Amino acid sequence: MMNVHEIPKDKLPITILTGFLGSGKTTLLNYILTEKHGYRIAVIENEFGEVDVDSDLVLASDEEIYQMQNGCICCFVDVRNDLIDVMKKLLAQKDKFDHIIVETSGLADPTPVATAFFADRSVADEVNLDAIVTLVDAKHIDQHLYDPVLDGRDNQAVDQIVAADRIIVNKVDLANETGLAKLEGDLRGLNQTAEILRSEFGVVDLDNILNVNGFQPSYVKERAEILQIDMTAESDHEHHHHHHHGHLHDETVSSISLTFEQPFVLDKLHAVLTAYLDEKGPAIFRTKGILSMAGDDRFYVLQAVHQLFDLRPDHPWQDDQRRSKIVFIGRDLDRDEIERKLSSCLVD
């Protein structure tokens, strides 16, 4: 788990709670809101519905819940703008809350939701995207992951898993151990770094899903160590072939990890990342890393969702840890191209 001192000070942590239809998000949310954990939590819920925007952004004073029902938060720019407006209202009274949970609709891709928090600087400077938590229905998820009607590239169930910092396999009481082991192997094929938890009725140790600091550099390192991922080498899992029910499931989802001993030139790196993510960003779900910059004794935190990225200094390096590690998760990743572009930004 993260140490308390590693969590950004004076920033309001945000958890994005996602999962396919029927995975148990509301059950988990109710559990969080009724447990004695000491957090004061505000909730933003997004569901489908043809209702006026102004009448739906209503704060339920007893539960501190905002409901957004004027469209899917991941599909409509106007709804994401509404999300930012709600966030600004909450930030105006941030002393009342310790944590914000955004519950997406069951058909939402969580990455545009995460992107919204990077897009507005006044919000980005006040909040910390703590984690994307994805629930998976242990009994029914196969029919969504391997739906023969979909081509894989438009599969929200897959997108939700790929984007996750924590994956909760829910309803384990409805599955046997053999099925669970197979499912967890498939989940690991889609997402190499997320911790996988099991639950019944959404009951989990809340320390494993709140204040995990999933977008911070030490978390990337921690996940790599726990999962024994070699961040310097290409893993056998970087190309995933899933044959189920006669269906080839989106083999383009992969993860690329790179390590650099030499420091980067900040301006060059910023320009290269901007150009590369502008071009390839729609296919890149997440980018995150710990980066060393020439002439600066602090490590830099890189966190990105699709095209939008944030690169900023953090704490000073420890002398024995100064090396850059960066992870890309997405589709159709070209390792040689990425490594070549990043290497061009290193100090000669």
C-alpha positions as CSV (number, residue, x, y, z in Angstrom):
1,M,0.0,0.0,0.0
2,M,1.0,3.6,-0.5
3,N,2.6,5.5,2.4
4,V,0.6,8.5,3.6
5,H,3.4,10.9,2.8
6,E,3.3,9.9,-0.8
7,I,-0.2,11.1,-1.4
8,P,-0.2,14.7,-2.8
9,K,-0.9,17.2,0.0
10,D,-3.9,19.6,-0.2
11,K,-5.3,17.8,-3.3
12,L,-8.8,16.1,-3.2
13,P,-8.4,12.5,-4.4
14,I,-10.8,11.2,-7.0
15,T,-11.7,7.6,-7.6
16,I,-13.4,6.6,-10.9
17,L,-15.6,3.6,-10.3
18,T,-16.5,1.8,-13.5
19,G,-17.5,-1.7,-14.7
20,F,-19.8,-3.2,-17.3
21,L,-23.6,-3.4,-16.8
22,G,-24.5,-5.5,-13.8
23,S,-21.0,-5.7,-12.4
24,G,-22.1,-4.4,-9.0
25,K,-20.9,-0.8,-9.0
26,T,-23.9,0.6,-7.0
27,T,-23.5,-2.3,-4.5
28,L,-19.9,-1.4,-3.9
29,L,-20.7,2.3,-3.7
30,N,-23.4,1.7,-1.1
31,Y,-20.9,-0.4,0.9
32,I,-18.3,2.4,0.7
33,L,-20.9,5.0,1.9
34,T,-22.1,2.9,4.8
35,E,-18.7,1.6,6.1
36,K,-17.0,3.3,9.0
37,H,-13.8,4.3,7.2
38,G,-13.6,7.9,8.4
39,Y,-13.7,9.5,4.9
40,R,-16.2,12.2,4.0
41,I,-17.1,11.2,0.5
42,A,-18.9,13.1,-2.3
43,V,-20.4,11.0,-5.1
44,I,-21.0,12.0,-8.8
45,E,-23.2,9.5,-10.6
46,N,-23.7,9.3,-14.3
47,E,-26.5,7.4,-15.9
48,F,-28.3,7.6,-19.2
49,G,-31.4,9.7,-19.6
50,E,-33.2,12.4,-21.6
51,V,-33.5,15.0,-18.9
52,D,-32.6,18.7,-18.7
53,V,-29.0,19.4,-17.5
54,D,-29.8,22.1,-15.0
55,S,-32.5,20.0,-13.2
56,D,-30.2,17.0,-13.0
57,L,-27.1,18.5,-11.5
58,V,-28.7,18.4,-8.1
59,L,-26.9,17.9,-4.8
60,A,-28.7,15.5,-2.4
61,S,-27.6,17.2,0.8
62,D,-27.9,14.2,3.1
63,E,-25.8,11.9,0.9
64,E,-23.7,14.5,-0.9
65,I,-24.6,13.0,-4.3
66,Y,-24.6,14.7,-7.6
67,Q,-26.6,12.9,-10.3
68,M,-25.8,13.5,-14.0
69,Q,-28.4,11.9,-16.3
70,N,-28.3,14.0,-19.4
71,G,-26.1,11.6,-21.4
72,C,-23.1,9.3,-21.0
73,I,-20.1,11.0,-19.4
74,C,-17.7,9.4,-21.8
75,C,-19.6,10.1,-25.1
76,F,-20.6,13.7,-24.9
77,V,-18.3,16.7,-24.5
78,D,-21.2,18.7,-22.9
79,V,-21.5,16.1,-20.2
80,R,-17.8,16.2,-19.5
81,N,-18.1,20.0,-19.3
82,D,-20.9,19.5,-16.8
83,L,-18.6,17.2,-14.8
84,I,-16.0,20.0,-14.6
85,D,-18.7,22.4,-13.4
86,V,-19.7,20.0,-10.7
87,M,-16.1,19.6,-9.7
88,K,-15.7,23.3,-9.4
89,K,-18.8,23.4,-7.1
90,L,-17.3,20.7,-4.9
91,L,-13.9,22.4,-4.9
92,A,-15.5,25.6,-3.7
93,Q,-16.4,23.6,-0.5
94,K,-13.5,21.1,-0.5
95,D,-13.1,21.3,3.2
96,K,-16.3,19.3,3.5
97,F,-14.9,16.3,1.7
98,D,-12.0,13.9,1.9
99,H,-12.6,12.0,-1.3
100,I,-14.7,12.1,-4.4
101,I,-16.1,9.0,-6.2
102,V,-17.3,9.2,-9.8
103,E,-19.5,6.3,-10.7
104,T,-19.7,5.9,-14.5
105,S,-22.5,4.3,-16.5
106,G,-22.1,0.6,-17.3
107,L,-21.4,1.4,-20.9
108,A,-18.8,4.1,-20.3
109,D,-15.1,4.1,-21.2
110,P,-13.4,5.6,-18.1
111,T,-10.5,7.1,-20.0
112,P,-12.4,10.2,-21.3
113,V,-13.7,10.7,-17.7
114,A,-10.1,10.7,-16.4
115,T,-9.1,13.0,-19.3
116,A,-11.7,15.5,-18.1
117,F,-9.7,16.1,-14.9
118,F,-6.6,16.9,-16.9
119,A,-8.3,19.2,-19.4
120,D,-9.2,22.0,-17.0
121,R,-6.1,23.4,-15.2
122,S,-8.1,25.0,-12.4
123,V,-9.4,21.6,-11.5
124,A,-6.2,19.6,-12.3
125,D,-4.3,21.7,-9.8
126,E,-6.8,21.0,-7.0
127,V,-7.4,17.2,-7.4
128,N,-5.5,14.0,-7.6
129,L,-6.8,11.2,-9.8
130,D,-6.4,8.5,-7.3
131,A,-7.4,5.4,-9.2
132,I,-9.7,3.9,-11.8
133,V,-11.4,0.9,-10.1
134,T,-13.1,-1.5,-12.4
135,L,-15.6,-4.1,-11.3
136,V,-16.0,-7.4,-13.2
137,D,-19.0,-9.7,-13.0
138,A,-17.3,-13.1,-12.4
139,K,-20.3,-15.0,-13.8
140,H,-21.2,-13.0,-16.9
141,I,-18.1,-11.1,-18.0
142,D,-17.1,-13.6,-20.7
143,Q,-20.1,-12.9,-22.8
144,H,-19.1,-9.3,-22.9
145,L,-15.4,-9.6,-23.3
146,Y,-15.8,-12.1,-26.2
147,D,-19.0,-10.8,-27.7
148,P,-18.9,-12.0,-31.3
149,V,-21.0,-9.0,-32.4
150,L,-18.1,-6.6,-31.5
151,D,-14.8,-6.4,-33.2
152,G,-12.9,-5.8,-30.0
153,R,-12.0,-2.2,-30.8
154,D,-15.4,-0.9,-29.5
155,N,-15.7,-3.2,-26.5
156,Q,-16.4,-1.1,-23.4
157,A,-15.9,-4.0,-21.1
158,V,-12.4,-4.4,-22.4
159,D,-11.7,-0.7,-22.3
160,Q,-12.7,-0.6,-18.6
161,I,-10.3,-3.4,-17.7
162,V,-7.4,-2.0,-19.7
163,A,-7.7,1.4,-18.0
164,A,-8.0,0.0,-14.4
165,D,-5.6,0.6,-11.5
166,R,-7.6,-1.9,-9.5
167,I,-9.8,-4.7,-10.8
168,I,-12.4,-6.2,-8.5
169,V,-13.7,-9.6,-9.6
170,N,-17.2,-9.4,-8.0
171,K,-19.8,-12.1,-7.4
172,V,-17.1,-14.8,-6.9
173,D,-19.8,-16.8,-5.0
174,L,-21.4,-17.5,-8.4
175,A,-18.2,-18.9,-10.0
176,N,-15.9,-21.9,-9.2
177,E,-12.2,-21.7,-8.6
178,T,-11.3,-23.0,-12.0
179,G,-13.4,-20.4,-13.7
180,L,-12.0,-17.7,-11.5
181,A,-8.4,-18.7,-12.2
182,K,-9.0,-18.7,-15.9
183,L,-10.8,-15.3,-15.7
184,E,-8.0,-13.7,-13.7
185,G,-5.5,-15.0,-16.3
186,D,-7.5,-13.3,-19.1
187,L,-7.7,-10.1,-17.0
188,R,-3.9,-10.2,-16.5
189,G,-3.5,-10.5,-20.3
190,L,-5.4,-7.3,-20.8
191,N,-3.9,-5.4,-17.9
192,Q,-0.4,-6.4,-16.6
193,T,-0.2,-3.9,-13.7
194,A,-3.5,-3.6,-12.0
195,E,-4.0,-5.4,-8.7
196,I,-6.8,-7.9,-8.9
197,L,-9.1,-8.3,-5.9
198,R,-12.0,-10.7,-5.3
199,S,-15.3,-9.8,-3.7
200,E,-18.8,-10.9,-2.9
201,F,-21.5,-8.3,-2.9
202,G,-18.9,-5.6,-3.5
203,V,-17.3,-6.1,-0.1
204,V,-13.5,-5.4,-0.2
205,D,-10.8,-3.9,2.0
206,L,-11.3,-0.2,1.3
207,D,-7.6,0.4,1.9
208,N,-7.1,-1.4,-1.3
209,I,-9.2,0.9,-3.5
210,L,-9.1,4.3,-1.7
211,N,-6.0,6.5,-1.5
212,V,-4.0,4.1,-3.6
213,N,-2.4,7.0,-5.6
214,G,-2.6,5.1,-8.9
215,F,-1.4,7.9,-11.1
216,Q,1.8,8.6,-9.1
217,P,5.3,7.2,-9.9
218,S,5.9,5.2,-6.8
219,Y,2.7,3.3,-7.6
220,V,4.0,2.3,-11.0
221,K,7.2,1.0,-9.4
222,E,5.3,-0.8,-6.7
223,R,3.0,-2.6,-9.1
224,A,6.0,-3.7,-11.2
225,E,7.7,-5.1,-8.2
226,I,4.7,-6.9,-6.8
227,L,3.8,-8.4,-10.2
228,Q,7.5,-9.1,-11.0
229,I,7.3,-7.2,-14.3
230,D,10.6,-6.5,-15.9
231,M,10.3,-2.9,-16.9
232,T,13.4,-3.1,-19.1
233,A,12.4,-6.0,-21.3
234,E,9.5,-6.9,-23.5
235,S,7.2,-9.3,-21.8
236,D,5.8,-12.4,-23.3
237,H,2.4,-10.9,-22.4
238,E,2.8,-7.9,-24.6
239,H,0.9,-9.6,-27.4
240,H,-2.4,-11.3,-26.3
241,H,-4.3,-13.8,-28.3
242,H,-7.6,-14.8,-26.8
243,H,-9.5,-17.5,-28.6
244,H,-12.9,-18.0,-26.9
245,H,-16.2,-19.1,-28.4
246,G,-14.6,-19.0,-31.9
247,H,-13.7,-15.3,-31.5
248,L,-10.3,-13.6,-31.8
249,H,-10.4,-11.0,-29.1
250,D,-8.6,-7.7,-29.7
251,E,-5.0,-8.9,-29.9
252,T,-3.8,-5.3,-30.3
253,V,-4.1,-4.5,-26.6
254,S,-0.6,-4.5,-25.2
255,S,1.7,-2.9,-22.7
256,I,5.2,-1.5,-23.4
257,S,7.7,-0.7,-20.6
258,L,10.9,1.2,-21.1
259,T,13.8,2.2,-18.9
260,F,16.4,4.9,-19.5
261,E,19.6,5.5,-17.6
262,Q,20.4,8.9,-19.2
263,P,18.2,11.9,-18.2
264,F,15.8,13.6,-20.7
265,V,16.0,17.1,-22.0
266,L,12.6,18.5,-20.7
267,D,11.7,20.7,-23.7
268,K,12.6,18.0,-26.2
269,L,10.6,15.4,-24.3
270,H,7.6,17.6,-24.0
271,A,7.5,18.4,-27.7
272,V,7.9,14.7,-28.7
273,L,5.2,13.5,-26.3
274,T,2.8,16.2,-27.5
275,A,3.4,15.3,-31.2
276,Y,3.3,11.5,-30.6
277,L,0.1,11.5,-28.4
278,D,-1.6,14.0,-30.7
279,E,-1.1,11.4,-33.5
280,K,-1.4,8.1,-31.7
281,G,-3.4,9.1,-28.6
282,P,-6.8,7.7,-29.5
283,A,-5.2,4.2,-29.4
284,I,-3.2,4.8,-26.2
285,F,-5.3,4.3,-23.1
286,R,-2.7,5.2,-20.4
287,T,0.8,6.5,-20.2
288,K,2.6,6.9,-16.9
289,G,6.1,7.0,-15.6
290,I,8.9,8.4,-13.4
291,L,11.3,10.5,-15.4
292,S,14.8,12.0,-14.8
293,M,15.4,15.4,-16.3
294,A,18.8,17.0,-17.1
295,G,19.8,19.7,-14.6
296,D,17.0,18.9,-12.1
297,D,17.4,16.8,-9.0
298,R,13.7,16.1,-8.8
299,F,11.9,13.2,-10.5
300,Y,9.1,14.1,-12.9
301,V,5.7,12.5,-12.9
302,L,4.2,11.7,-16.3
303,Q,0.5,10.8,-16.4
304,A,-1.6,10.7,-19.5
305,V,-5.0,9.5,-20.8
306,H,-5.1,9.4,-24.6
307,Q,-3.8,12.7,-26.0
308,L,-3.9,14.8,-22.8
309,F,-0.9,14.4,-20.5
310,D,0.6,16.0,-17.4
311,L,4.3,16.2,-16.8
312,R,5.5,17.9,-13.6
313,P,8.3,17.8,-11.0
314,D,7.8,16.0,-7.7
315,H,10.2,15.1,-4.9
316,P,14.1,14.9,-5.2
317,W,15.6,11.6,-6.4
318,Q,17.3,9.3,-4.1
319,D,20.8,8.8,-5.5
320,D,20.5,5.1,-6.1
321,Q,17.1,5.4,-7.9
322,R,17.7,7.9,-10.6
323,R,16.5,6.3,-13.8
324,S,13.5,6.8,-16.0
325,K,10.7,4.2,-16.3
326,I,7.8,4.7,-18.6
327,V,4.8,2.5,-19.4
328,F,2.4,2.7,-22.4
329,I,-0.8,0.7,-22.4
330,G,-2.9,0.7,-25.6
331,R,-3.5,-0.7,-29.0
332,D,-1.2,-1.1,-31.9
333,L,1.9,0.0,-30.0
334,D,5.1,0.1,-31.9
335,R,7.9,-0.5,-29.4
336,D,10.7,0.5,-31.8
337,E,9.0,3.7,-32.7
338,I,8.3,4.7,-29.1
339,E,11.8,3.9,-28.0
340,R,13.4,5.8,-30.9
341,K,11.3,8.9,-30.3
342,L,12.1,8.9,-26.6
343,S,15.8,8.2,-27.1
344,S,16.0,11.3,-29.3
345,C,15.1,13.3,-26.2
346,L,18.0,12.0,-24.0
347,V,21.0,14.1,-23.1
348,D,23.8,13.3,-25.6
